């Protein structure tokens, strides 16, 4: 049986989640919830064939339904209330906002651990795009300093993200420090109003002793190849080593029909959310099959 899911938020990210869920054999879209009725996003969700409701987390809790997984695609300021009200329901909450306090998951780094946790945080789009490369480099070299600059097109950055810029920086810095053990970490974000809209881009700078160009290039490309399994538009556009300074630039082009090509910031975190949910579905399937296997052994 597919896991029943609900989505809080009907922005472009919430709608992409709904479409991905409908295409997953392991997940079922049970409800999409907006804060206000008659919103364009709610109408689009209904057009996808998903049940909808308005009224935020109250509508979800009063729906009379139970959900295995809830995706929070709202904002970090609201997320703490969502978790407080959903924690005792037994649902798994996957947080796509840059709130703190959850177990941080990056699919190619520690994604297999997702099934062990009820409250999963996906850091930020910048974290999801940079940490696979940074963690791979930190596994080979000991970083003294890490700097990461996220550049996203203004037209792909919604109101919720703009409200959460401080949380974006703080949570991303903490996550990079956690996954690299770097002594000093600096994360920055740039919202570009350039026309045409620029591609979603991550610029990474790491200071690490004994870094060598050929090894660094191989490590970075291997990390990128792993990410491309779920984010096909993820590519390394520059990788250089000068002394102890490693510089890497990654761009993410959207491959989703509903999103413009420059909205890679949305695709990278949406893909991570579905990955985490499907890890829970796989674990549920194994748990159901285990008794049958024991009977066969007898």
Protein Blocks (a to p, Z undefined) as FASTA:
>chain_A
ZZddddedjbfklmmmmmmmmmpckbccfbdcdfbehifklmmmmmnopacdehijmlmm
mnopacfbdcdfbbfklmmmmmmmmmmnopacddfbfcehiacddfklmmmmmmmpfbdc
ehiaklmmmmmmmmmmmmmpccfbdcddddddfklmcfklmmmmmmmmmmmmmmmmmmno
pabdcddddddfbdcddddddddddddehiafklmmmmmmmmmmmmmmmmmmbccfbdcd
ehjaccdddddddfbfkbcfklmmmmmmmmmmmmmmmmmmmmmmmmmmmmmmmmmmZZ
